[in-house]
């Protein structure tokens, strides 16, 4: 049996002066209004929170313990509880500590990957000894293997609600819902091509609100490619890596016509639909029509749940076929099966798959299920339009939308009139690339997102 022990830090370090963080609140214009985007915090140097004199060094200075360093540990049967310099505490299961040993034999720091395998993991492992050393934790295992963990490394991975929330926001920012009073944030194109901070601020807006208008780009095809290639790459489809939406006499997609397009997400017939859709206006239809209806599908799903919970449950639980077939670069026949509203692990709507004009007429439902679905769809469609806004791009505008939550449509325009020419350059980028760029820039610029 492992006895209960309490260990305290006993290391000697030179005294260090405390430095307070600098805070800056960058802003970006949203239809003439300055919006705070994030709290920018300069790197923190350790602040003194505890001082312990080293008994083994008669002339030693007082010990300076940083806020993220381990100061105490309390071992029990299945885990060890540690206290950090900022007075927060967390328990760490032994099985987790053993699997996550950071020594060269167990972890490749260049590849950022474990070389220690699950097949070698003892689920009931208990340490031979646990010590607080140099602000971290040192664990000796029964076979003599020794694992050392830095305090800041453990603090970042603490199993506390606060630490878990920090990681959730690094993974994905909280989305801001909006409705018919919303004005699309407008950002200048050139600065985000030239300045990392401007690029980060634009990504933050897009991740939070799901739609941003880039202004004053080129009126020639290629402006979206230049920007996307600046930080990631274009997601290819069976229409190509990118393509122009121009009226076509023999269209294989309604986007090549002037008919009204209902609110939809793009390419739901792909197992992994694009994360974002980009619409670059090269030439706009003159006169009435050709505008985009845009709506926040997550907000609409929330309202549907409040007003018609039975319809919400229907759309959450009903799988539908989406299909697209034809010939562009190659002959294709795509079929997927998707739920209209997808929930996250907390039960909240986090993705929308809806494109009624490309939804298949084949339905894997009984006849009563079909009727229930149409009632739910009609109620959801009504709310989507009730909460929608309308924007009409002008040459040089790039409308960028989160294709997992923001639905867009297009008003009818006369595609045979003298003013009918409408050229929109379309491309896609996945959220993996955008969020990766956001995290890289956060670290590079020392930006803390709160």
ChimeraX attribute file (.defattr): number of C-alpha atoms within 10 A of each C-alpha:
attribute: neighborCount
match mode: 1-to-1
recipient: residues
	/A:1	6
	/A:2	12
	/A:3	10
	/A:4	11
	/A:5	13
	/A:6	15
	/A:7	16
	/A:8	17
	/A:9	23
	/A:10	18
	/A:11	20
	/A:12	20
	/A:13	14
	/A:14	9
	/A:15	13
	/A:16	14
	/A:17	10
	/A:18	12
	/A:19	11
	/A:20	13
	/A:21	12
	/A:22	11
	/A:23	13
	/A:24	13
	/A:25	11
	/A:26	15
	/A:27	14
	/A:28	19
	/A:29	13
	/A:30	17
	/A:31	13
	/A:32	10
	/A:33	11
	/A:34	11
	/A:35	15
	/A:36	13
	/A:37	18
	/A:38	17
	/A:39	15
	/A:40	19
	/A:41	17
	/A:42	15
	/A:43	15
	/A:44	13
	/A:45	14
	/A:46	18
	/A:47	18
	/A:48	17
	/A:49	14
	/A:50	15
	/A:51	15
	/A:52	16
	/A:53	17
	/A:54	17
	/A:55	11
	/A:56	10
	/A:57	10
	/A:58	8
	/A:59	9
	/A:60	14
	/A:61	15
	/A:62	16
	/A:63	21
	/A:64	24
	/A:65	27
	/A:66	22
	/A:67	23
	/A:68	23
	/A:69	28
	/A:70	30
	/A:71	28
	/A:72	22
	/A:73	25
	/A:74	19
	/A:75	24
	/A:76	17
	/A:77	15
	/A:78	16
	/A:79	18
	/A:80	21
	/A:81	15
	/A:82	28
	/A:83	20
	/A:84	24
	/A:85	23
	/A:86	18
	/A:87	15
	/A:88	15
	/A:89	19
	/A:90	19
	/A:91	18
	/A:92	18
	/A:93	18
	/A:94	23
	/A:95	17
	/A:96	13
	/A:97	19
	/A:98	23
	/A:99	19
	/A:100	17
	/A:101	20
	/A:102	21
	/A:103	17
	/A:104	11
	/A:105	11
	/A:106	17
	/A:107	17
	/A:108	14
	/A:109	11
	/A:110	6
	/A:111	8
	/A:112	8
	/A:113	12
	/A:114	18
	/A:115	17
	/A:116	19
	/A:117	9
	/A:118	10
	/A:119	6
	/A:120	8
	/A:121	13
	/A:122	12
	/A:123	13
	/A:124	9
	/A:125	18
	/A:126	22
	/A:127	23
	/A:128	14
	/A:129	16
	/A:130	21
	/A:131	20
	/A:132	26
	/A:133	22
	/A:134	19
	/A:135	25
	/A:136	24
	/A:137	24
	/A:138	17
	/A:139	23
	/A:140	17
	/A:141	17
	/A:142	12
	/A:143	8
	/A:144	11
	/A:145	14
	/A:146	18
	/A:147	18
	/A:148	18
	/A:149	21
	/A:150	18
	/A:151	25
	/A:152	17
	/A:153	12
	/A:154	20
	/A:155	24
	/A:156	15
	/A:157	15
	/A:158	18
	/A:159	15
	/A:160	14
	/A:161	9
	/A:162	12
	/A:163	14
	/A:164	14
	/A:165	11
	/A:166	15
	/A:167	13
	/A:168	12
	/A:169	12
	/A:170	18
	/A:171	12
	/A:172	14
	/A:173	15
	/A:174	13
	/A:175	16
	/A:176	13
	/A:177	16
	/A:178	19
	/A:179	18
	/A:180	14
	/A:181	9
	/A:182	15
	/A:183	17
	/A:184	18
	/A:185	21
	/A:186	21
	/A:187	24
	/A:188	17
	/A:189	23
	/A:190	16
	/A:191	13
	/A:192	19
	/A:193	15
	/A:194	11
	/A:195	10
	/A:196	17
	/A:197	17
	/A:198	20
	/A:199	21
	/A:200	23
	/A:201	21
	/A:202	24
	/A:203	19
	/A:204	19
	/A:205	21
	/A:206	20
	/A:207	22
	/A:208	16
	/A:209	22
	/A:210	27
	/A:211	26
	/A:212	23
	/A:213	24
	/A:214	20
	/A:215	19
	/A:216	15
	/A:217	20
	/A:218	18
	/A:219	15
	/A:220	14
	/A:221	18
	/A:222	15
	/A:223	18
	/A:224	24
	/A:225	18
	/A:226	12
	/A:227	17
	/A:228	20
	/A:229	10
	/A:230	12
	/A:231	14
	/A:232	16
	/A:233	17
	/A:234	18
	/A:235	18
	/A:236	13
	/A:237	17
	/A:238	16
	/A:239	14
	/A:240	13
	/A:241	14
	/A:242	19
	/A:243	13
	/A:244	19
	/A:245	19
	/A:246	19
	/A:247	18
	/A:248	14
	/A:249	8
	/A:250	8
	/A:251	11
	/A:252	14
	/A:253	13
	/A:254	15
	/A:255	18
	/A:256	19
	/A:257	22
	/A:258	23
	/A:259	16
	/A:260	17
	/A:261	20
	/A:262	19
	/A:263	24
	/A:264	26
	/A:265	25
	/A:266	22
	/A:267	22
	/A:268	28
	/A:269	23
	/A:270	17
	/A:271	12
	/A:272	10
	/A:273	19
	/A:274	23
	/A:275	19
	/A:276	24
	/A:277	25
	/A:278	23
	/A:279	21
	/A:280	32
	/A:281	26
	/A:282	23
	/A:283	20
	/A:284	20
	/A:285	22
	/A:286	16
	/A:287	10
	/A:288	11
	/A:289	19
	/A:290	25
	/A:291	19
	/A:292	21
	/A:293	21
	/A:294	25
	/A:295	30
	/A:296	27
	/A:297	36
	/A:298	25
	/A:299	21
	/A:300	25
	/A:301	28
	/A:302	16
	/A:303	17
	/A:304	22
	/A:305	16
	/A:306	11
	/A:307	13
	/A:308	15
	/A:309	14
	/A:310	14
	/A:311	21
	/A:312	23
	/A:313	14
	/A:314	20
	/A:315	22
	/A:316	18
	/A:317	15
	/A:318	19
	/A:319	18
	/A:320	22
	/A:321	18
	/A:322	25
	/A:323	19
	/A:324	19
	/A:325	14
	/A:326	13
	/A:327	12
	/A:328	12
	/A:329	10
	/A:330	9
	/A:331	9
	/A:332	13
	/A:333	11
	/A:334	15
	/A:335	17
	/A:336	18
	/A:337	20
	/A:338	22
	/A:339	18
	/A:340	22
	/A:341	24
	/A:342	19
	/A:343	13
	/A:344	9
	/A:345	7
	/A:346	7
	/A:347	8
	/A:348	13
	/A:349	20
	/A:350	17
	/A:351	20
	/A:352	26
	/A:353	26
	/A:354	27
	/A:355	22
	/A:356	16
	/A:357	12
	/A:358	18
	/A:359	20
	/A:360	17
	/A:361	11
	/A:362	10
	/A:363	16
	/A:364	13
	/A:365	13
	/A:366	8
	/A:367	10
	/A:368	8
	/A:369	13
	/A:370	14
	/A:371	12
	/A:372	15
	/A:373	21
	/A:374	14
	/A:375	12
	/A:376	20
	/A:377	19
	/A:378	12
	/A:379	16
	/A:380	23
	/A:381	18
	/A:382	12
	/A:383	19
	/A:384	26
	/A:385	20
	/A:386	13
	/A:387	19
	/A:388	22
	/A:389	20
	/A:390	16
	/A:391	15
	/A:392	16
	/A:393	21
	/A:394	18
	/A:395	19
	/A:396	21
	/A:397	26
	/A:398	28
	/A:399	22
	/A:400	22
	/A:401	25
	/A:402	25
	/A:403	29
	/A:404	25
	/A:405	29
	/A:406	27
	/A:407	27
	/A:408	24
	/A:409	20
	/A:410	22
	/A:411	17
	/A:412	16
	/A:413	22
	/A:414	18
	/A:415	20
	/A:416	11
	/A:417	10
	/A:418	9
	/A:419	14
	/A:420	20
	/A:421	18
	/A:422	22
	/A:423	20
	/A:424	24
	/A:425	22
	/A:426	21
	/A:427	25
	/A:428	26
	/A:429	21
	/A:430	19
	/A:431	17
	/A:432	10
	/A:433	15
	/A:434	22
	/A:435	19
	/A:436	15
	/A:437	17
	/A:438	23
	/A:439	17
	/A:440	13
	/A:441	17
	/A:442	18
	/A:443	11
	/A:444	11
	/A:445	16
	/A:446	14
	/A:447	21
	/A:448	16
	/A:449	16
	/A:450	12
